[in-house]
Amino acid sequence: MICVSIGRGRHRHVIAEHKHLVENGIGLVELRLDYLQGEVQVKRLLRDRPCPVIMTCRRKSDGGRWEHSEEARLTLLRTAIVEGADYVDLEDDVAAGVRRYGVTKRIISHHDFQKTPADLTLLHKRLASMDADVVKIAAMANHPTDNLRMLQMVHASRLPTVGICMGDIGAPTRILGGRCGAPFTYATFNDDRVLAPGQIGWRQMREMYRYDSITAATRIYGVVADPVGHSLSPVVHNAALAAAGIDAVYVPFRVPAEQIDEFLSAASRWPLSGLSVTIPHKESVLRHATAVDGLVQSIGAANTLSFTPAGIEAANTDATAAVESLAAALRGDEQPQNGTLGVKTAVVLGGGGAARAVAFGLKQRGVEVTVTSRTADRAKKIAAEVGCKAVEWAARHRMPSDCVVNATPVGMHPNVDETPYDKEHLRPYMVVFDTVYNPENTLFIKEARSVGCRTVTGVEMFVRQAAIQFRIWHGVEPPQQVMRDALKRATASAKQPG
């Protein structure tokens, strides 16, 4: 079950949001009394409530906004109990002083905004001993394995337990808690008004992650990156999983570079079925691969991992996706034929994994490739690996080419007024390919179209590489149009104000 937290300053706004949530199928809400301005009217909030409520009043030290005395706060919580609130959330340092009364169930909670405690089992035992109906532990995640420890603690508990790791590293615990037996997880009413670090909006939790459909049998996939919050891979893959009726969920895993080895070593404990891999891990994950495909061997980087009984299989879908996207645009053909692409020379802008994959894919198809990067050494490294030329960034406009590929983040949201290639050097005979997918119509793409160039957007490459991953993992044809539509909706909504 998803519990939606409501934190508003006025009682009528709280009541309106509560009603709206119930009309949309939400069956449990948390009313944050510490957000209310003026005298808190507990009776008014509980009267004619359309679904069960948790009443919570957080001190600032616990991440709340309560500005009055501790005596007044405890009086408010006792009032909620007397008035028959369905649940009252009591912190572990005050629970002993608030007696059970009537039908109200007690959530005994512990918050740590610095770290995830080392001994969660011992902490859980102490909280459970305080006449708890539900134990709740919310702690800051500093390491991906904090998530594992938290979920394992929830799974092992005989008492209903909510275990959440806060922060963006902790997102998996919010999505996978029910899979481990948590009675509910917390979500925010509005994506822009989070009430705790790392909270996810209730619509995302229900519609994208399909939280209420996740069971112990649900397979776990995800994207591993740092940062990961900007990734739209969960949007695309979860939409495809829902459309295909596959019992799996795709989760964002933020893993810092220095923690990737430990994260992958613990893969079987989740257990993970597959991962998309992006910055900064595309090369380092190969240390854990027991089998690699031909593209990985040639490119030296992977963007796809499959976890099998035999070990970790690594693949690279970027190069194939780039070539297919170009070929489809040039031929107007969704299934491009083998052979030349119809372009003879290409300049690839960038020095990262995407640039390497695109350069390799083009070189494989007989294109004369030149790589350039603002970091010259990176361009030279790619050129040596791929077997192509490298030039200084300042020389990029002087290279003869009938195809220009942007594999840098220049022009990505929110820096939408930037372009990596000056308009005055674009020619109508050129094919312009921008791997940036958010926004789809970057300034580079817009200027290329205004000159008359044929264009390929990052949406095409992104969807195609995700579709190949989907085929590898699930063994069925991916619903590419569903994936494309989901990505476009997500990028469009990201531009909407407020």
C-alpha positions, -999 to 999 in steps of 0.1 A, spaced: 0 0 0 11 36 -7 7 61 21 7 96 8 20 123 31 1 156 31 19 187 44 -1 219 39 -5 251 59 -43 252 59 -68 227 70 -90 231 40 -61 223 17 -53 192 37 -89 180 35 -91 187 -2 -59 168 -10 -71 139 12 -104 137 -7 -86 140 -41 -63 111 -32 -91 88 -21 -109 96 -54 -78 84 -72 -76 51 -53 -52 59 -24 -62 41 7 -39 56 34 -27 91 41 -3 107 65 -14 141 79 16 161 89 3 183 117 36 201 120 29 218 87 -4 234 98 -5 271 106 -23 283 137 -43 261 160 -44 225 148 -80 212 146 -76 175 150 -114 168 151 -119 187 118 -93 166 101 -106 133 114 -143 140 109 -158 123 79 -123 112 68 -126 93 35 -99 68 43 -76 58 73 -50 83 84 -17 84 102 -13 115 123 23 128 126 38 158 142 75 161 136 101 182 155 127 200 134 153 176 147 133 148 131 129 166 98 97 184 106 84 220 110 70 220 146 79 253 161 61 252 194 68 235 227 74 197 231 46 197 257 22 211 231 33 186 205 27 156 228 -7 170 238 -16 172 201 -6 135 196 -26 124 226 -56 144 213 -53 125 180 -54 92 199 -84 102 220 -102 114 188 -97 80 173 -70 85 147 -63 53 128 -25 56 135 -3 79 155 34 81 148 55 83 179 93 88 180 112 63 200 123 88 226 87 98 235 67 66 229 70 54 265 53 85 277 23 82 254 -1 55 265 -22 33 242 -58 42 242 -89 32 222 -85 19 186 -55 40 176 -25 19 164 10 30 174 37 35 148 70 36 168 96 54 146 132 63 146 149 88 123 185 93 115 194 120 89 231 113 90 235 76 84 219 42 84 225 26 119 250 -3 119 228 -27 138 193 -24 124 182 -56 140 190 -44 175 173 -10 168 142 -28 155 140 -50 186 141 -19 208 114 -1 189 92 -32 188 94 -35 226 76 -1 230 41 -15 225 44 -10 187 18 -21 162 41 -9 134 79 -2 135 92 25 113 129 32 106 139 61 83 176 66 79 199 84 55 216 61 30 253 68 24 261 35 6 240 13 -17 243 -16 7 224 4 33 194 -3 11 200 -40 13 205 -40 50 172 -21 55 152 -43 32 166 -75 48 156 -61 82 121 -55 69 119 -90 54 131 -107 86 106 -88 109 75 -106 123 60 -73 133 48 -50 105 78 -28 97 84 1 74 121 5 66 132 35 44 166 47 34 164 85 27 182 104 0 185 95 -36 207 65 -28 178 52 -8 152 52 -36 152 14 -40 138 9 -4 109 32 -12 100 11 -43 109 -24 -31 96 -22 5 64 -40 -2 83 -68 -19 100 -75 14 68 -74 34 64 -37 45 27 -29 51 31 4 33 56 29 19 55 67 19 51 90 -11 46 127 -15 14 143 -28 33 167 -51 67 159 -68 78 195 -60 69 193 -23 88 164 -7 84 160 30 115 138 35 147 135 15 142 112 -15 104 109 -14 88 100 -47 55 113 -59 25 90 -55 16 90 -92 51 78 -100 50 52 -73 16 38 -85 17 44 -123 54 41 -132 67 17 -106 34 -1 -101 42 -4 -64 10 -23 -54 17 -50 -81 52 -58 -68 55 -91 -50 82 -114 -38 82 -130 -73 88 -96 -91 121 -95 -109 144 -65 -102 161 -45 -130 174 -10 -129 199 16 -140 231 21 -121 247 55 -124 260 85 -104 241 108 -105 209 88 -114 181 112 -106 180 126 -141 177 92 -158 146 85 -177 154 49 -182 129 39 -154 102 57 -173 109 39 -206 115 4 -192 86 4 -167 62 15 -194 74 -14 -216 72 -39 -187 36 -28 -180 26 -30 -217 42 -64 -221 26 -77 -189 59 -88 -174 62 -92 -137 93 -70 -132 102 -35 -120 130 -12 -131 146 8 -103 172 37 -102 203 28 -83 226 56 -74 261 41 -69 292 62 -66 322 51 -86 341 39 -55 312 17 -44 304 -1 -77 325 -32 -69 307 -38 -36 273 -32 -52 278 -57 -79 293 -83 -55 260 -81 -36 238 -84 -67 225 -119 -58 213 -106 -24 187 -82 -40 185 -103 -63 192 -84 -95 182 -97 -129 196 -70 -151 211 -35 -151 215 -6 -175 249 9 -170 258 46 -175 282 72 -163 306 66 -146 305 28 -146 305 16 -182 342 4 -181 345 -5 -144 316 -30 -145 337 -52 -169 358 -64 -139 327 -84 -128 317 -98 -162 320 -135 -168 310 -131 -205 310 -102 -229 296 -97 -264 316 -88 -294 308 -51 -292 319 -49 -255 352 -65 -265 357 -40 -293 345 -9 -275 358 -17 -240 326 -6 -223 292 -21 -214 258 -5 -209 239 -37 -202 244 -64 -176 224 -96 -173 226 -117 -141 225 -154 -148 233 -186 -129 265 -187 -148 276 -152 -139 273 -116 -152 269 -112 -190 279 -78 -204 266 -62 -236 267 -29 -254 236 -17 -271 247 19 -277 267 13 -309 239 -7 -326 213 18 -315 232 47 -330 238 30 -363 201 18 -365 189 53 -357 210 68 -385 201 42 -410 164 44 -403 165 82 -407 185 80 -439 164 53 -455 131 59 -437 133 23 -428 126 9 -393 146 -22 -401 178 -9 -418 196 -32 -442 232 -42 -438 258 -23 -457 268 14 -458 248 40 -441 248 65 -469 273 89 -452 310 87 -459 325 111 -433 314 119 -397 326 141 -369 317 128 -335 317 154 -307 325 140 -273 350 120 -252 329 96 -232 313 62 -235 286 74 -259 311 90 -282 332 58 -282 302 36 -290 289 59 -318 324 62 -333 329 25 -333 294 18 -348 300 42 -376 335 29 -383 321 -6 -385 298 5 -413 326 20 -434 323 57 -423 355 77 -420 352 90 -384 369 120 -367 365 124 -330 369 156 -311 364 166 -274 370 196 -252 394 172 -234 418 164 -262 433 134 -245 399 117 -243 394 122 -281 429 108 -288 422 77 -266 389 70 -284 406 75 -318 433 50 -309 408 24 -296 384 28 -326 410 33 -353 400 68 -365 413 103 -364 412 129 -335 414 166 -338 414 195 -314 380 209 -303 387 242 -320 391 224 -353 358 206 -353 342 230 -378 370 226 -403 367 189 -407 350 178 -440 319 158 -430 285 148 -441 274 137 -406 279 155 -373 271 136 -341 268 153 -307 277 128 -280 283 155 -253 258 167 -228 258 202 -244 222 213 -249 207 190 -223 180 202 -200 182 227 -183 210 242 -205 188 242 -235 203 274 -251 236 258 -257 249 240 -288 281 221 -295 283 231 -331 279 266 -346 250 271 -370 271 289 -396 290 257 -403 260 235 -409 252 227 -445 220 213 -460 236 181 -472 247 172 -436 230 146 -414 229 159 -378 225 134 -349 222 146 -313 223 119 -286 208 143 -261 172 132 -255 160 157 -230 149 179 -247 144 160 -279 145 191 -300 178 206 -288 191 239 -301 215 219 -322 186 200 -338 165 231 -343 193 250 -360 201 219 -382 165 217 -394 164 254 -401 194 250 -425 177 220 -442 198 191 -426 183 157 -421 182 151 -383 182 122 -359 172 130 -323 185 114 -291 150 100 -284 155 75 -313 189 63 -300 177 61 -264 146 41 -272 165 18 -296 193 10 -271 166 4 -244 146 -18 -268 177 -40 -274 182 -43 -237 146 -53 -233 150 -80 -259 182 -93 -242 166 -95 -208 130 -106 -215 134 -125 -248 104 -108 -264 100 -80 -288 99 -46 -270 69 -23 -275 90 5 -290 62 29 -296 51 26 -259 87 33 -249 89 63 -273 56 78 -262 66 74 -225 99 91 -230 83 120 -249 56 125 -222 83 126 -195 105 151 -213 75 173 -221 62 172 -185 97 181 -172 95 214 -190 61 224 -175 64 251 -148 57 243 -111 
